Amino acid sequence: MSSYKRLFDEKNNQNWLKVSLGISLTKTALEPFVANVIEQFQNDGYKSILQKKCLLPGVSCRLCSTQNVIQCPTQGICKYLRNRTCKFHQNHTYRQCPSKICNDFREWIQIHHRFGGPSWRNSDAGRWSTDWWEIAKCYLPPDGYFGVHTVEMSDFNGLISVIMNCKYFQNYFTDNLAADSNVCTKVREIGRKLRHAPGLLVTDEDWKSCSDALKDLLQDPKYMKGDNHTKDAVDQLNKLEQDTLKVSDEEVLKVLQDSAETLKRLIEDSNIIKEKT
């Protein structure tokens, strides 16, 4: 890995870059997994709603906005202007879905949220019946993900949040994702430490802990350990630990750019949400 050593002479700076690369490798391995599970989750919800409502296969809805299916007031969503008008509902008010789908999808999303608070502002309810990623966006963090339109556009923290927040993912893990400490909470903490690492410095001990936590996630025995994408990522993480992973200057630059873009997007989207509330 001569490329990163030329850019970072300080050992702890090299460790920071290793953690960044490790997170990038893990995120790439998680993308198809998250996509497949959420697509199945959306499909299960859709079939359940069709059966419950006695609807024909293929029925969908593009008429509803998210405001149409969220009741007013809803804590954390509805805020009132001086004329006592709800800012969230001022253009679209709550009503029943004319296609008899979206309100039931709202309930499906709600009951499968581990903490009971989906990020409704992230998502377009009119696409829930046809676009699995719009459902995934309800399990992203509420701030900083307004403009994330694909699983690839999400950052590492976003994907981990989807796995943690959507209870459906427990079907694919041996580790208890409801526990205070689990394979997901540990890697989420890695991302937080990386974003706040003073001077882009990470100690040898912290780098080893980060690598171990990432591998523990990727090797959960119920599903992840047998997946080819996660197998490849674990192999690359091992090489990264041994300084034998070949990484191009372009890949290093991409990691740095991704880190900068994530911070920029978090700031910009936070400002957008403030303006809307």
Summary of the structure (lengths in Angstrom):
residues: 277
radius of gyration: 20.7
end to end distance: 46.8
largest distance: 65.5
contacts: 836
relative contact order: 0.16
helix: 61%
strand: 1%
